[in-house]
Amino acid sequence: MQVLLICSLFALATIVLCMFWPRIGRIFYGLFFLAMAGVNIYFFSNNPTTYATAADNALIPAYKILFELVVGAAPAFFALLLIAYEIALGLLLLSQGRYVRWGIIMAITFLLGITPMAVETLGNIGMALALGLLLRMDYPRAFLENVWRRGRTVPRRAA
């Protein structure tokens, strides 16, 4: 339960972030999903069979059965698919325009989809809500474009 409390507080903090500073929230979640891909690369490199038992404490019994049958049959393939999906989410969230919207929708779907895996993942509902708040904005520029523009000095025309 302590993990659930920590995850819920994290979700609450990101709700506040996305509510008041949505552009920063978008960047945070883009980097978050890229970092989570890195975490999964670490787990995959140490023991790819970990993913087959990821839903052992699932809140919905069908999740446990699904993971045993589908993921258990090819845990390495599933792990690589998960890593690729998280990288795609991160890159979409850091991009611009409709790609950001697609990234937000895909991230919400992903978080809600994995929520029934365990009590600890119930905090994902708050994270999905935070991402939903990001749909209020348009994102005409990519993250790297914003970084590049801030560091660049534009010469002024002579009057």
C-alpha positions in Angstrom: 0.0 0.0 0.0 2.9 2.3 0.6 3.8 2.0 -3.1 0.2 3.0 -4.0 0.5 6.1 -1.8 3.7 7.1 -3.5 2.3 6.5 -7.0 -0.9 8.4 -6.1 1.1 11.4 -4.8 3.2 11.3 -8.0 0.0 11.3 -10.0 -1.4 14.2 -8.0 1.7 16.2 -8.5 1.6 15.7 -12.3 -2.1 16.6 -12.3 -1.1 20.0 -10.8 1.7 20.3 -13.2 -0.5 19.6 -16.2 -3.3 21.8 -15.0 -1.2 25.0 -14.5 1.8 24.4 -16.8 0.6 22.1 -19.6 3.6 22.7 -21.9 6.0 21.7 -19.1 3.7 18.8 -18.3 3.9 17.6 -21.9 7.7 17.7 -21.8 7.7 15.9 -18.4 5.6 13.1 -19.7 7.5 12.8 -22.9 10.8 12.4 -21.0 9.0 10.2 -18.4 8.0 7.6 -21.1 11.5 7.7 -22.6 12.9 7.1 -19.1 10.5 4.2 -18.6 11.7 2.7 -21.8 15.2 2.9 -20.3 14.0 1.2 -17.2 12.4 -1.6 -19.2 15.6 -2.0 -21.3 17.4 -2.6 -18.0 14.8 -5.1 -16.8 14.8 -6.8 -20.2 18.6 -7.1 -20.3 18.7 -8.7 -16.9 15.7 -11.0 -17.1 13.2 -10.8 -20.0 11.0 -13.5 -18.3 10.1 -10.9 -15.7 7.3 -9.7 -17.9 5.5 -13.0 -17.9 4.8 -12.6 -14.2 4.1 -8.9 -14.2 0.3 -9.5 -13.7 0.5 -12.1 -11.0 -1.3 -9.8 -8.6 -3.8 -8.5 -11.2 -7.0 -7.1 -10.0 -8.9 -8.7 -12.8 -8.2 -12.5 -13.2 -8.3 -12.3 -17.0 -5.2 -10.1 -16.9 -3.2 -12.8 -15.1 -4.4 -15.5 -17.6 -3.7 -13.2 -20.6 -0.1 -12.5 -19.3 0.5 -16.2 -18.7 -0.7 -17.3 -22.1 0.4 -14.4 -24.4 3.4 -12.7 -22.6 4.6 -16.0 -21.1 4.8 -17.5 -24.6 7.3 -14.8 -25.8 8.4 -12.5 -23.0 11.3 -11.1 -24.9 9.1 -10.1 -27.9 6.6 -8.5 -25.5 9.4 -6.6 -23.7 10.8 -5.3 -26.9 7.3 -4.3 -28.0 6.7 -2.5 -24.7 10.1 -0.6 -25.0 9.3 0.4 -28.6 5.8 1.6 -27.6 7.2 3.7 -24.7 9.8 5.3 -27.0 7.1 6.1 -29.5 5.0 7.7 -26.8 7.9 9.8 -25.6 8.8 11.0 -29.1 5.2 11.7 -30.0 4.7 13.7 -26.8 7.8 15.7 -27.5 6.8 16.4 -31.2 4.3 18.9 -32.4 0.7 19.4 -33.5 -1.5 16.4 -34.0 1.3 14.0 -33.2 1.3 15.3 -29.6 -2.5 14.7 -29.5 -2.0 11.1 -30.7 0.7 10.6 -28.1 -1.5 11.9 -25.3 -4.4 9.6 -26.4 -2.1 6.6 -26.8 -0.5 7.3 -23.4 -3.9 7.6 -21.7 -5.0 4.3 -23.3 -1.7 2.6 -22.2 -1.9 3.8 -18.6 -5.6 2.8 -18.2 -4.9 -0.5 -19.9 -2.2 -1.5 -17.4 -4.0 -0.2 -14.4 -5.7 -3.5 -13.5 -2.3 -5.3 -13.3 -1.9 -4.6 -9.5 -3.0 -2.4 -6.7 0.2 -0.3 -7.1 -0.9 0.7 -10.7 -4.1 2.3 -9.5 -2.1 5.6 -9.5 -2.2 5.4 -13.3 -5.7 6.7 -13.2 -4.4 10.0 -11.9 -1.6 10.0 -14.5 -4.2 9.4 -17.2 -6.2 12.4 -15.9 -3.1 14.6 -15.9 -2.5 13.6 -19.5 -6.1 14.3 -20.3 -5.6 17.9 -19.1 -2.9 18.3 -21.8 -5.6 17.8 -24.5 -6.8 21.4 -23.7 -3.8 22.9 -25.5 -2.3 22.9 -29.0 1.4 22.3 -29.3 2.5 24.0 -32.5 6.2 23.5 -31.8 8.3 20.4 -30.9 10.3 20.3 -27.7 13.6 20.5 -29.4 12.4 23.4 -31.6 11.6 25.3 -28.4 15.0 24.6 -26.9 16.7 25.6 -30.1 14.8 28.9 -30.4 15.6 29.9 -26.8 19.3 29.4 -27.2 19.5 31.2 -30.6 20.1 34.9 -30.9 18.2 36.4 -33.8 20.0 39.4 -35.3 17.8 42.5 -35.5 17.4 44.5 -38.6 18.9 47.9 -38.7 16.3 50.7 -38.5 
